[in-house]
Structures are given as C-alpha cells and as structure tokens.
C-alpha cells in the first residue's frame, strides 16, 4: 500500500510539471539559438527558434489538456518567450544585417526586445478572454526569424522597416482571436 501511494504521488508531481518542462525546453532552445548565432551558426540558430515555437505551442496545450495551468507556468512561459522570440530573433537579424546600420540598427534591435517584453507583461496582467491584444511575441519572433532568410533578396533598409513594424504590432491595441 505504501509503495503505491509513493508511486501515485510521484506520478502526480511529474504530471504537474510536464508543461513547465516543455516551457523550459523552449527556453533552452532559445538560449542555444543565441549561442549558435554568436558562433556564426546562423541557420542552426534560426532552426532552433522554430523548434522553440513548437515547444511553446505544446506547453500551453499540455497544460490545458492535463488541467495543470498555473500562475507560475504563465509567468515562466513569458520569461522563456522573451528569450526565444525576443532576444534570439533580434540578435539573429542584428548580426545578419542590422549591425550594418550602426546606431539605428542597434536601437531597433533593442526596441523590438523592449516591445516584446511590454507585450508579454501586458498579457500576463490581462484577463484571458479569447483574444490577444497586439501581435503575440511568438508570431513576431517567427516572422522576424523568417525575414532573415530574405536577406539576399530584399534591400537592406527593408529590415529596419520589418523590425519596426513587428515591434509596433506587438504593442498595438488591436485584438486577434486566439487559435
């Protein structure tokens, strides 16, 4: 009887942390993306951002499916998202092209990260009503990451416009239905 109680308790504890483990996987992937970008492994850094987006998608689904949503999980998710979809894509694009613009490139890189942080903080204090206010940072980060692939095809100033538009869309008041 005692062993079955220990096993039962252990299973409940593991189940309760499943979504948080996926969230921390998102963070690890974002962190490795940053490291790969710093080591000039740009395509691997890009790929890791997209894999982080999958982990981000599944952590929420798992939390809802297992009925283990928590305030801790919500806060942890936002902290991980700022790394994986704020810092990692911004650094990738900065090193890839925005550094060519000097101070304006640096400014818009940091502006993007700041807008992402603001968007996540606003999300964390708002009520969940089935809508996002502004572009979610995951979507913005994936779009910014995709734009890296267009470096050979678009004129350099386009990337300043892309990062500025994505930054402003994250903090804009428009509503977007959650899917």
Secondary structure, DSSP 8 states (H G I E B T S, - for coil): -HHHHHHHHHHHHHHHHHHHHHHHHHHHHHHHHHHHHHTT-HHHHHHHHHHHHHHHHHHHHHHHHTT---HHHHHHHHHHHIIIIIIHHHHHHHHHTGGGGTHHHHHHHHHHHHHHHHHHHHHHHS---SEEES--HHHHHHHHHHHHTTTTTS-THHHHHHHHHHHHHHHS--EEE--
